[in-house]
Amino acid sequence: MGSLPGHVVPGTIFLLIGLWWIYSTWLRYFICRQRRKPFYVTSAFPCHCCSPLVARLPIEAFFVIFGTTVGILIELIAGFNRTYDPVTHQSSFNEGANNLQHFAMYFMFLIVGIVELLLHYNFPLPKHFDIVTGCLAFSSEAFLFYFHGHARDPIEVQIHVFLAMAIGSTVICGIFEIIQQEKQVYATLMRAYFTVLQGAWFYTTGFFLYSPFHAYYQQSTDPDVHRTSMLLAYYFVLEMAITLFVVLILSIPAYFVSKRQHHTIDFMEYGQLSMVNHDDEEVEKLNGTIDIQ
């Protein structure tokens, strides 16, 4: 990942997933509000923009499995090193520590995709196990990137600390999704919000450290480290504000789509309740057999 493409690839994955989560969370919220049903949480969402047949497929799980598999292959191939000793005429092989860290991150999210696939096809896993595995994957990512900047330039350390903060916030939101007794939309929206934020920060990190438009940060002399540190904090807060604005903007198309395609989306949301592992009372509420006061 020590390159611009190495930051753009995971950044793009997190941006796409996060934006999809924001839109789908708003859409589910408006549908539940229109039908006066309780909001419920899942880590993945059905693809309403496709035909009903395609929407029944676990598209998001397929995307996660495909993206993480590609990332794993890239890291293992790029990190493979062969060292030849001209004295002993022996070769040794090893993987770069940097690439192994990134491999571990991708592998954890690959497991998340597999869990989502199992839940979609009604494998008897515990309720909200998809969110649990997601929290563990994000926790491992925060752990890896926190130590990723160890013993580096203070600016690089600050960059990775900001990333770890965004990832850790995602984990906290996932925990709230699980423990809240009466499910609310806020934790799910914030989980999506921080996923977009960390995707955007991957881009910022890539262009800051490996920009093709100016000298790399490592190759330049920073005349004022304090000013650079302040600017990094400014960029992070600016991206927080822009991401919040995106959250608000995506609520508009989600609202009108929920109005225009109310019956089709409603069937797709509530017709496959077994895959979200609700308990019996929640299923009855969602199906309308129990009145919601």
ABEGO torsion letter per residue (X at the ends): XBBAAAAAAAAAAAAAAAAAAAAAAAAAAAAAAAAGBBBBBBABBBBAABBAAAAABBAAAAAAAAAAAAAAAAAAAAABBBBBBAAAGBBBBBBBAAAAAAAAAAAAAAAAAAAAAAAAAGBBBBBGAAAAAAAAAAAAAAAAAAAAABGBBAAAAAAAAAAAAAAAAAAAAAAAAAABABBBAAAAAAAAAAAAAAAAAAAAAAAAAABAABBBAAABBBABAAAAAAAAAAAAAAAAAAAAAAAAAAAAAAAAAAAAAAAAAAAAAAABAAAAGBBAAAAAAAAGABBBX
